[in-house]
Amino acid sequence: MVAIFALKMLDKGNPVINGSGEQTRDFVYVKDVARANLLAINSNVAGAINIGTAQETSVNQLFSLLARLTGSQAPQPHAPPIPGEQLRSVISWERARTVLGWSPQVALEAGLRETVDFFKAARGKNSRNNNGFANDKGTVSP
């Protein structure tokens, strides 16, 4: 969702929000996830460990943050909801703290800023090489 919205906004496109946009997700920055994986690989811990922020962010809030960070003036169009879509998603990272000494370090807005900056830099580099960067779904392609 972050990549699709950010890339479309950077292309002056219009990402679409399915449903009301009040459905929530627990967005965790990739560097925090990578750090958790490294800690887990180097431990003897077994079993599931949730990696998240324990903070719910609505899709509408995410859209607004990304619009500000990308400079997008795109409206917030809404499509019909996806049948069966999860309405709330938030998890506790307590076990990760207890068994790995892990906690999220990158706040949502800071992580989104780094992500947008990465896409801007990568697109500039790839356009100079005439390689392209994203397909019409907003996903990265070589």
N, C-alpha and C positions, 0 to 999 in steps of 0.2 A: 504494500500500500504506500509506504513512504517513497520508494523509488518511482512507482508509477505516477503518483501525484507530483513529485518534484520534477521529474523529467518532462511531464506534460506542461507544467507551469513554466519551466525554462524555455520550452518551445512555443510559448504563448498559446498553448492549447488549453483545453477545458476538461480537467478530470471530473468524473461523475461520481457522486456519492450514492451508494445504494441504500435505499430506505431513508429514514429520518436523519441519519448521521449521529444520532444520540447513542448508538451502540459504542461500547468502550473496548479498548485494548490496553494492554500493559506493554508499552514500547520500551525496549531495552537496547542500548547502543551496542553495536557489533564489537567494539573493543572491550566492552565489559563482558560480553559473551565469550570472546576469545580468551580473556584472562581467566574466566571461570573454567573453561575447558583445559587450559594449561594447569591450573591448580588441581583439577580432577585427575588428569593424566598422571600427575606426580604424587598422587595420594593412594591410599589403600581403601578408600571409601567405595562401598557398593550400594547400588540402589539408585532410585530416581532422586534428582536434586533439581528443584525449580530455580531458574535463573530469570529474574525479572526485577521490577522496581517497586512493586506493591502500590503502584499509582495508576489509577484509571484515567485514560484520556479519551474523550469522544472523538469520533471521526471528524465531526464538525470543528472541534478544537484543533486537531491535527491539520486540517485543511487551512484554517486561518493562520496558524503558525507558519506553514510552508508558503502560503501566499505572501506573507510579510517578508520572509527570508529570501524568496525568489523575486520579489518585486512584482508579482503577478496581480493583475486587476481582474482575474477570472471570476465570474459569478460562482455561486455554490449550487450547481444544478443537482437535483436529486432524481434518481431513477427508482422504479419500484424496488421494494426489498427483495433480497434473495431468500427464497423459501428455506427455512431451517438454519439461517445464519445465526450464529451465536450472538446474543445481545450484550453480554458482559464478559470481560476476560480480565482478570487481575489475579496475581498469585503472590504468595509469600516466599521470600528468599531466606527465611529464618534458618532452614536446614543448611543452606549454602554457607551462611555465616558461621553456624555452629561447627560444621565438619570440614569446611575448606578455608574459613577465615575470609570469605568473599563478601563483598557488598557492592552495589552499583555505585559507580564513581562519576559517571557522566550524566548530567541532567538532560531532560528531554530537549529543551531548546538548544543547548550546546551541541548535542549529538546531531540534531537536525541541521544546524548551521554547518557543522563539519561535513555532513553528507551533501548538502547543497554545494558547498565549496568544492568538494571532490568532483561532483558531476560537472560543475562549471569548468574546472581545470581539465578534466578528462575530455570533455567535449571540445575544448579549445585545442588540445593536443591532437586529438583524432581528426578534427577538421583540417588541421594543417597537413596531416598525413593523408587526408582524403579517405579515411577508413570508415567514417560513420561511427555511431556509438549506440543508439537505441533504435529498436524496431518500433512498429506502431503500437505495440502493447506496453511500451515504456520500459522494457527489460533490456539489460545490457547485452550487446552482441559484438563479436569480434569484427 
